[in-house]
Amino acid sequence: MARVVVTGAASSLGRRVRALLATRDDVESVVGLDTVLPTGHGVEPHRVDLVTGDLAPLLQGADAVLHLATSFVTDPDEAEVAGAADVTAARRVLDAAAAAGVERVVLVGTATVYGPWATNPVPLTEDAPLRPHPDLAFAVQAAEVERLAAEAERDHPGLAVARLRPTTLVGDPERAWLAEALDAASQLPPGDDTPAQYLHVDDLAAAVVVAWSAGLDGPLNVAPAGWLTPTERRALDPVPRVRLPEGVALGIAQWRWRLGLAPTSPGILAYARHSWVVAADRLLDAGWEPANTNEEAYVVGHEASPIEQISPQRRQELALGVLGGVVAAVGAGIALAVRRRRRA
């Protein structure tokens, strides 16, 4: 009978994981940690900030820690700080788990740590090197968390750490930003053979529980079998997508990010253009069975926005107009600055 600690227990993913644990005969108790007090039957709730709170008493007597918490935000003024907080929280959870004699930790990371590179094999397996795109802080910081996890295993032989690398997640409002960002990046035409994957949050929750119950450690890719090609994705879209020239798309992405209108930085564009799909054979061999295919997850994760309901031609005209206005505004600002400098 296990005592399992779940961080991020009040989140959408946390609630699903707790529900799965509640059905198991080998789980004696579930300790829920979050900045919002977790509620629900069968959970021992604790409100705690993983970055500043005292974790030692909360992990005493625990057999496993499922670290699901994230503070990542899409606000460009706060994303870097929040991402760094995720690294700090992971370090403190790993240190506290080792000090408490916890045997197993499961960390939920991201497959973006592989990076979007033209030389990537299709699909990527867990032995591929981690090469996150330097312009996507989320991926860079996730790779740092993985480094800390590997270091913790090396320094504490009694501690096993499973590092989950899920692909693009849908169905989770707290973690949907990556799917939304890739969706927004669809204005930039991908290569004709650039594949993509989509994972439902229910299947990620099941993967977390399987990774713990099967005693897995090390890196674990999480994705349904196969992938979608650009042609297959377009066939599933409720409305046609406008495709902009690369230079125009990059310019718009830069300004949308700076104005706080985009769900993440322009570094996401590379993830829409190059393959980073993964094979989840290790999890599948351990008994994980995703209930949703890539196609099903994609449909769940995509809803036509008001702008998408405008004709593709009109959307392109609007996009070009916005970029032209931005360029004109920048030019006017530079000209004003020059005039003021001359007067001075």
The 8 nearest C-alpha neighbors of each residue, nearest first, counted from 0:
[[1, 25, 27, 26, 2, 24, 28, 62],
 [2, 0, 26, 27, 62, 3, 25, 28],
 [1, 3, 28, 61, 62, 27, 29, 26],
 [4, 2, 29, 63, 61, 64, 62, 1],
 [3, 5, 30, 64, 29, 31, 65, 63],
 [6, 4, 65, 31, 8, 64, 66, 30],
 [7, 5, 32, 66, 8, 68, 67, 33],
 [6, 8, 68, 33, 67, 10, 9, 13],
 [7, 9, 13, 31, 6, 5, 10, 32],
 [10, 8, 37, 7, 13, 14, 33, 35],
 [11, 9, 13, 12, 7, 8, 14, 173],
 [10, 12, 14, 13, 171, 15, 9, 173],
 [13, 11, 15, 10, 14, 204, 16, 200],
 [14, 12, 8, 10, 16, 15, 11, 7],
 [13, 15, 17, 11, 16, 12, 9, 8],
 [16, 14, 18, 12, 13, 17, 204, 19],
 [15, 17, 204, 13, 19, 18, 14, 20],
 [18, 16, 20, 14, 19, 15, 13, 21],
 [17, 19, 15, 21, 16, 20, 14, 22],
 [20, 18, 16, 21, 17, 22, 15, 23],
 [19, 21, 17, 22, 23, 18, 16, 26],
 [20, 22, 18, 19, 23, 17, 41, 26],
 [23, 21, 20, 19, 24, 18, 26, 17],
 [24, 22, 20, 25, 21, 26, 19, 27],
 [23, 25, 26, 22, 0, 27, 21, 20],
 [24, 26, 0, 23, 1, 27, 20, 22],
 [27, 25, 1, 0, 24, 23, 28, 2],
 [26, 28, 0, 1, 2, 25, 29, 24],
 [29, 27, 2, 26, 3, 30, 1, 42],
 [28, 30, 3, 42, 4, 2, 43, 31],
 [29, 31, 4, 43, 42, 5, 44, 3],
 [32, 30, 44, 8, 5, 43, 45, 4],
 [31, 33, 6, 45, 8, 46, 7, 5],
 [34, 32, 7, 35, 46, 47, 8, 6],
 [33, 35, 46, 47, 48, 36, 32, 7],
 [36, 34, 33, 46, 37, 9, 47, 32],
 [35, 37, 46, 45, 33, 44, 34, 38],
 [38, 36, 9, 44, 8, 31, 35, 33],
 [39, 37, 36, 44, 40, 42, 9, 31],
 [40, 38, 42, 41, 37, 14, 44, 17],
 [39, 41, 42, 38, 21, 43, 18, 17],
 [40, 42, 39, 43, 29, 21, 28, 17],
 [43, 41, 29, 30, 44, 40, 31, 39],
 [42, 44, 30, 31, 29, 45, 41, 28],
 [45, 43, 31, 37, 42, 30, 36, 32],
 [44, 46, 32, 36, 31, 47, 33, 43],
 [47, 45, 36, 34, 33, 35, 32, 44],
 [46, 48, 34, 33, 52, 49, 45, 32],
 [47, 49, 52, 50, 34, 51, 33, 46],
 [50, 48, 88, 52, 51, 47, 91, 54],
 [49, 51, 88, 48, 87, 52, 84, 91],
 [50, 52, 48, 49, 53, 47, 88, 54],
 [53, 51, 48, 49, 47, 54, 50, 55],
 [52, 54, 55, 51, 56, 57, 49, 47],
 [55, 53, 57, 56, 52, 95, 58, 49],
 [54, 56, 57, 58, 95, 53, 59, 99],
 [57, 55, 59, 58, 54, 53, 99, 60],
 [56, 58, 54, 55, 59, 53, 30, 4],
 [59, 57, 61, 55, 56, 60, 99, 54],
 [58, 60, 56, 99, 61, 57, 55, 100],
 [61, 59, 58, 62, 2, 99, 101, 100],
 [62, 60, 2, 58, 59, 63, 3, 101],
 [61, 63, 101, 2, 102, 1, 3, 60],
 [64, 62, 103, 3, 104, 61, 101, 102],
 [63, 65, 4, 104, 3, 5, 66, 105],
 [66, 64, 105, 5, 104, 67, 4, 6],
 [65, 67, 106, 6, 68, 105, 64, 5],
 [66, 68, 7, 6, 107, 65, 106, 69],
 [69, 67, 7, 6, 66, 70, 8, 33],
 [70, 68, 71, 85, 67, 7, 82, 84],
 [69, 71, 81, 85, 72, 82, 68, 84],
 [70, 72, 81, 82, 69, 78, 73, 85],
 [73, 71, 78, 74, 70, 81, 77, 82],
 [72, 74, 262, 263, 78, 75, 71, 176],
 [73, 75, 77, 76, 78, 72, 259, 262],
 [76, 74, 78, 77, 73, 259, 256, 257],
 [75, 77, 74, 78, 79, 80, 259, 73],
 [76, 78, 74, 80, 75, 79, 81, 72],
 [79, 77, 81, 72, 75, 80, 74, 73],
 [80, 78, 82, 81, 77, 83, 136, 76],
 [79, 81, 83, 77, 82, 78, 84, 76],
 [82, 80, 84, 78, 71, 83, 79, 70],
 [83, 81, 85, 79, 84, 80, 71, 78],
 [82, 84, 86, 80, 85, 81, 79, 87],
 [85, 83, 81, 87, 82, 86, 88, 80],
 [86, 84, 88, 82, 83, 87, 69, 89],
 [85, 87, 83, 89, 84, 88, 144, 90],
 [86, 88, 84, 90, 85, 89, 50, 91],
 [89, 87, 50, 85, 91, 49, 90, 86],
 [90, 88, 92, 86, 91, 87, 93, 85],
 [89, 91, 87, 93, 88, 92, 94, 86],
 [92, 90, 94, 88, 93, 89, 95, 87],
 [91, 93, 89, 95, 94, 90, 96, 88],
 [92, 94, 96, 90, 91, 95, 89, 97],
 [95, 93, 91, 97, 96, 92, 90, 98],
 [94, 96, 98, 92, 97, 93, 55, 91],
 [97, 95, 93, 101, 99, 98, 94, 92],
 [96, 98, 100, 94, 99, 95, 101, 93],
 [97, 99, 95, 96, 100, 94, 101, 55],
 [100, 98, 96, 59, 97, 101, 95, 58],
 [99, 101, 97, 98, 102, 96, 157, 158],
 [102, 100, 96, 62, 99, 63, 103, 61],
 [101, 103, 158, 62, 63, 159, 157, 100],
 [104, 102, 63, 159, 158, 160, 101, 64],
 [103, 105, 160, 64, 63, 65, 161, 159],
 [104, 106, 161, 65, 160, 66, 162, 64],
 [107, 105, 162, 66, 163, 161, 108, 65],
 [108, 106, 163, 67, 162, 66, 105, 164],
 [109, 107, 164, 163, 141, 106, 162, 165],
 [108, 110, 164, 165, 111, 112, 166, 141],
 [109, 111, 164, 112, 166, 165, 113, 220],
 [110, 112, 113, 109, 138, 114, 131, 275],
 [111, 113, 131, 138, 110, 114, 129, 142],
 [114, 112, 129, 130, 111, 131, 110, 128],
 [113, 115, 131, 130, 132, 112, 111, 116],
 [116, 114, 270, 273, 275, 274, 269, 132],
 [117, 115, 118, 119, 273, 114, 274, 275],
 [116, 118, 119, 273, 274, 115, 120, 272],
 [117, 119, 116, 120, 274, 115, 273, 121],
 [120, 118, 116, 117, 121, 274, 275, 123],
 [121, 119, 122, 123, 118, 274, 275, 117],
 [122, 120, 123, 119, 276, 277, 274, 275],
 [121, 123, 277, 276, 120, 278, 124, 275],
 [124, 122, 277, 121, 120, 278, 276, 127],
 [125, 123, 126, 278, 127, 277, 122, 220],
 [124, 126, 127, 218, 219, 220, 123, 278],
 [125, 127, 124, 128, 123, 218, 129, 219],
 [126, 128, 125, 124, 123, 129, 113, 119],
 [129, 127, 130, 126, 113, 125, 112, 114],
 [128, 130, 113, 112, 131, 127, 142, 114],
 [129, 131, 113, 114, 112, 128, 132, 115],
 [132, 130, 114, 112, 113, 138, 139, 133],
 [131, 133, 114, 134, 135, 130, 115, 138],
 [132, 134, 135, 131, 139, 136, 266, 138],
 [135, 133, 266, 132, 136, 265, 264, 267],
 [136, 134, 266, 137, 133, 138, 132, 267],
 [135, 137, 139, 138, 140, 134, 133, 79],
 [138, 136, 140, 135, 139, 141, 82, 71],
 [139, 137, 141, 112, 111, 136, 131, 140],
 [140, 138, 136, 142, 141, 131, 137, 133],
 [139, 141, 143, 142, 137, 138, 136, 144],
 [142, 140, 138, 144, 143, 139, 108, 137],
 [143, 141, 145, 139, 140, 144, 112, 138],
 [142, 144, 140, 146, 141, 145, 147, 139],
 [145, 143, 141, 147, 146, 142, 86, 148],
 [146, 144, 148, 142, 143, 147, 149, 141],
 [147, 145, 143, 149, 144, 148, 150, 142],
 [146, 148, 150, 144, 145, 149, 151, 143],
 [149, 147, 145, 151, 150, 146, 144, 152],
 [150, 148, 146, 152, 151, 147, 145, 153],
 [149, 151, 147, 153, 148, 152, 154, 146],
 [150, 152, 148, 154, 153, 149, 155, 147],
 [153, 151, 155, 149, 150, 154, 158, 156],
 [152, 154, 150, 151, 155, 156, 149, 158],
 [153, 155, 151, 152, 150, 156, 149, 158],
 [154, 156, 152, 157, 158, 153, 151, 97],
 [157, 155, 158, 152, 153, 154, 159, 151],
 [156, 158, 155, 102, 159, 100, 152, 101],
 [157, 159, 102, 156, 155, 152, 103, 160],
 [160, 158, 103, 216, 152, 102, 104, 157],
 [159, 161, 104, 216, 105, 103, 217, 162],
 [160, 162, 216, 105, 217, 215, 218, 106],
 [163, 161, 218, 106, 217, 219, 105, 107],
 [162, 164, 219, 107, 108, 218, 220, 106],
 [163, 165, 109, 110, 220, 108, 221, 219],
 [166, 164, 221, 109, 110, 220, 163, 222],
 [165, 167, 110, 222, 168, 198, 197, 221],
 [168, 166, 197, 178, 198, 196, 177, 165],
 [167, 169, 198, 199, 197, 166, 200, 175],
 [170, 168, 300, 199, 171, 175, 200, 198],
 [169, 171, 200, 199, 300, 172, 299, 175],
 [170, 172, 174, 173, 169, 175, 200, 11],
 [173, 171, 175, 174, 170, 11, 176, 169],
 [172, 174, 171, 175, 11, 10, 176, 12],
 [175, 173, 171, 176, 172, 168, 177, 169],
 [176, 174, 172, 178, 177, 171, 169, 173],
 [175, 177, 179, 178, 174, 180, 262, 73],
 [178, 176, 180, 179, 175, 181, 167, 174],
 [179, 177, 181, 180, 175, 176, 167, 182],
 [180, 178, 176, 182, 177, 181, 183, 175],
 [179, 181, 177, 183, 182, 262, 178, 176],
 [182, 180, 184, 178, 183, 179, 271, 177],
 [181, 183, 179, 180, 185, 184, 178, 301],
 [184, 182, 180, 181, 185, 179, 186, 261],
 [183, 185, 181, 186, 182, 187, 268, 180],
 [186, 184, 187, 182, 183, 188, 181, 271],
 [187, 185, 242, 184, 243, 241, 188, 248],
 [186, 188, 185, 243, 248, 184, 242, 245],
 [187, 189, 242, 186, 185, 190, 243, 272],
 [190, 188, 272, 193, 187, 271, 191, 229],
 [189, 191, 193, 192, 272, 188, 273, 229],
 [190, 192, 193, 189, 229, 228, 230, 188],
 [191, 193, 190, 194, 228, 229, 189, 274],
 [192, 194, 190, 274, 273, 191, 228, 189],
 [195, 193, 228, 227, 274, 226, 192, 229],
 [196, 194, 227, 226, 276, 228, 193, 197],
 [195, 197, 226, 293, 276, 227, 167, 166],
 [196, 198, 167, 293, 296, 297, 168, 166],
 [199, 197, 168, 222, 167, 296, 169, 166],
 [200, 198, 169, 202, 201, 296, 168, 170],
 [199, 201, 203, 202, 170, 171, 169, 204],
 [202, 200, 204, 199, 203, 205, 15, 12],
 [201, 203, 205, 289, 200, 204, 199, 206],
 [202, 204, 206, 200, 205, 201, 207, 199],
 [205, 203, 16, 201, 207, 202, 206, 15],
 [204, 206, 202, 208, 203, 207, 209, 201],
 [205, 207, 203, 209, 204, 208, 210, 287],
 [208, 206, 204, 210, 205, 209, 203, 211],
 [207, 209, 211, 205, 206, 210, 212, 204],
 [210, 208, 206, 212, 211, 207, 213, 205],
 [209, 211, 215, 207, 208, 213, 212, 206],
 [210, 212, 208, 214, 209, 213, 215, 207],
 [211, 213, 209, 214, 210, 208, 215, 207],
 [214, 212, 210, 215, 211, 209, 285, 208],
 [215, 213, 211, 212, 210, 216, 103, 209],
 [216, 214, 210, 213, 161, 211, 217, 212],
 [215, 217, 161, 160, 159, 214, 218, 162],
 [216, 218, 161, 162, 160, 219, 215, 149],
 [217, 219, 162, 125, 163, 161, 220, 216],
 [220, 218, 163, 164, 162, 221, 125, 281],
 [219, 221, 164, 279, 165, 163, 278, 277],
 [220, 222, 165, 279, 164, 166, 219, 163],
 [223, 221, 198, 166, 279, 165, 224, 220],
 [224, 222, 292, 293, 289, 225, 198, 221],
 [223, 225, 222, 226, 278, 292, 279, 293],
 [224, 226, 223, 227, 293, 196, 278, 222],
 [227, 225, 196, 195, 194, 293, 228, 224],
 [226, 228, 195, 194, 231, 232, 196, 229],
 [227, 229, 194, 231, 230, 193, 192, 232],
 [230, 228, 232, 231, 233, 193, 227, 194],
 [229, 231, 233, 228, 232, 234, 227, 191],
 [230, 232, 228, 234, 229, 233, 227, 235],
 [233, 231, 229, 235, 234, 230, 227, 228],
 [232, 234, 236, 230, 235, 231, 229, 239],
 [233, 235, 231, 232, 236, 230, 237, 229],
 [234, 236, 232, 233, 237, 231, 298, 294],
 [237, 235, 233, 238, 234, 232, 239, 301],
 [236, 238, 235, 303, 239, 302, 234, 233],
 [237, 239, 236, 240, 308, 307, 303, 233],
 [240, 238, 311, 236, 241, 237, 233, 307],
 [241, 239, 311, 242, 238, 186, 307, 185],
 [240, 242, 311, 186, 315, 243, 239, 314],
 [243, 241, 186, 188, 187, 240, 244, 185],
 [242, 244, 186, 187, 248, 245, 247, 241],
 [245, 243, 247, 246, 248, 187, 242, 188],
 [244, 246, 248, 247, 187, 249, 243, 188],
 [247, 245, 249, 248, 244, 250, 243, 251],
 [246, 248, 250, 244, 245, 249, 251, 243],
 [249, 247, 245, 251, 250, 246, 187, 243],
 [250, 248, 252, 246, 251, 247, 245, 253],
 [251, 249, 247, 253, 252, 248, 246, 254],
 [250, 252, 248, 254, 253, 249, 255, 322],
 [253, 251, 249, 255, 250, 254, 265, 248],
 [254, 252, 250, 256, 251, 255, 265, 249],
 [253, 255, 257, 251, 256, 252, 258, 250],
 [256, 254, 260, 261, 252, 258, 257, 253],
 [257, 255, 261, 259, 254, 253, 258, 264],
 [258, 256, 254, 259, 255, 253, 75, 260],
 [257, 259, 255, 256, 260, 254, 261, 75],
 [258, 260, 256, 257, 261, 255, 75, 74],
 [261, 259, 255, 258, 256, 262, 257, 254],
 [260, 262, 256, 255, 263, 259, 264, 180],
 [263, 261, 180, 73, 176, 260, 179, 264],
 [262, 264, 261, 73, 180, 256, 265, 267],
 [263, 265, 266, 256, 267, 135, 262, 261],
 [266, 264, 267, 252, 268, 253, 263, 256],
 [265, 267, 134, 135, 264, 268, 269, 132],
 [266, 268, 265, 270, 269, 264, 135, 271],
 [269, 267, 271, 270, 266, 265, 184, 272],
 [268, 270, 272, 271, 267, 115, 266, 273],
 [271, 269, 115, 267, 268, 272, 273, 274],
 [272, 270, 268, 269, 181, 273, 189, 184],
 [271, 273, 189, 269, 270, 190, 268, 193],
 [274, 272, 115, 116, 270, 117, 193, 271],
 [273, 275, 193, 115, 276, 194, 116, 119],
 [274, 276, 115, 277, 114, 273, 113, 119],
 [277, 275, 122, 274, 195, 123, 196, 121],
 [278, 276, 123, 122, 124, 220, 279, 275],
 [277, 279, 124, 122, 280, 123, 220, 222],
 [280, 278, 220, 221, 281, 282, 222, 283],
 [279, 281, 283, 282, 278, 284, 220, 124],
 [282, 280, 284, 283, 279, 285, 219, 220],
 [281, 283, 285, 284, 280, 287, 279, 286],
 [282, 284, 287, 280, 286, 285, 281, 279],
 [283, 285, 281, 282, 286, 280, 287, 279],
 [286, 284, 282, 283, 287, 281, 213, 209],
 [285, 287, 283, 284, 288, 282, 209, 213],
 [288, 286, 283, 282, 285, 206, 209, 289],
 [287, 289, 286, 290, 283, 202, 205, 206],
 [290, 288, 202, 291, 223, 287, 292, 205],
 [289, 291, 288, 202, 292, 201, 199, 223],
 [292, 290, 289, 295, 296, 199, 293, 223],
 [291, 293, 295, 294, 223, 296, 290, 224],
 [292, 294, 197, 296, 295, 196, 297, 223],
 [293, 295, 297, 292, 296, 298, 227, 197],
 [296, 294, 292, 298, 297, 293, 291, 299],
 [295, 297, 299, 293, 199, 298, 294, 197],
 [298, 296, 300, 294, 299, 295, 197, 293],
 [297, 299, 295, 301, 300, 296, 294, 235],
 [300, 298, 296, 297, 301, 295, 170, 169],
 [301, 299, 169, 297, 298, 170, 296, 302],
 [300, 302, 298, 299, 297, 303, 236, 182],
 [303, 301, 304, 300, 299, 298, 237, 236],
 [302, 304, 307, 237, 301, 305, 308, 238],
 [303, 305, 307, 306, 302, 308, 301, 309],
 [306, 304, 308, 307, 303, 309, 302, 310],
 [307, 305, 308, 304, 309, 314, 303, 310],
 [308, 306, 304, 309, 305, 303, 238, 240],
 [307, 309, 305, 306, 310, 304, 238, 303],
 [310, 308, 307, 306, 314, 311, 313, 305],
 [309, 311, 313, 312, 314, 308, 307, 239],
 [312, 310, 241, 314, 313, 315, 240, 309],
 [313, 311, 315, 310, 314, 316, 241, 309],
 [312, 314, 316, 310, 315, 311, 317, 309],
 [315, 313, 317, 311, 316, 312, 318, 310],
 [314, 316, 318, 312, 313, 317, 319, 311],
 [315, 317, 313, 319, 314, 318, 320, 312],
 [318, 316, 320, 314, 315, 319, 321, 313],
 [319, 317, 315, 321, 320, 316, 314, 322],
 [320, 318, 322, 316, 321, 317, 323, 315],
 [319, 321, 317, 323, 318, 322, 316, 324],
 [320, 322, 324, 318, 323, 319, 317, 325],
 [321, 323, 325, 319, 324, 320, 251, 326],
 [324, 322, 320, 326, 321, 325, 319, 327],
 [325, 323, 327, 321, 322, 326, 328, 320],
 [324, 326, 322, 328, 327, 323, 329, 321],
 [325, 327, 329, 323, 328, 324, 330, 322],
 [328, 326, 330, 324, 325, 329, 323, 331],
 [329, 327, 325, 331, 330, 326, 324, 332],
 [328, 330, 332, 326, 331, 327, 325, 333],
 [331, 329, 327, 333, 328, 332, 326, 334],
 [332, 330, 334, 328, 329, 333, 327, 335],
 [333, 331, 329, 335, 330, 334, 328, 336],
 [332, 334, 336, 330, 335, 331, 337, 329],
 [333, 335, 331, 337, 336, 332, 330, 338],
 [336, 334, 338, 332, 337, 333, 331, 339],
 [335, 337, 333, 339, 334, 338, 340, 332],
 [338, 336, 340, 334, 335, 339, 333, 341],
 [339, 337, 335, 341, 340, 336, 334, 342],
 [340, 338, 342, 336, 341, 337, 335, 343],
 [339, 341, 337, 343, 338, 342, 336, 335],
 [342, 340, 338, 343, 339, 337, 336, 335],
 [343, 341, 339, 340, 338, 337, 336, 335],
 [342, 340, 341, 339, 338, 337, 336, 335]]
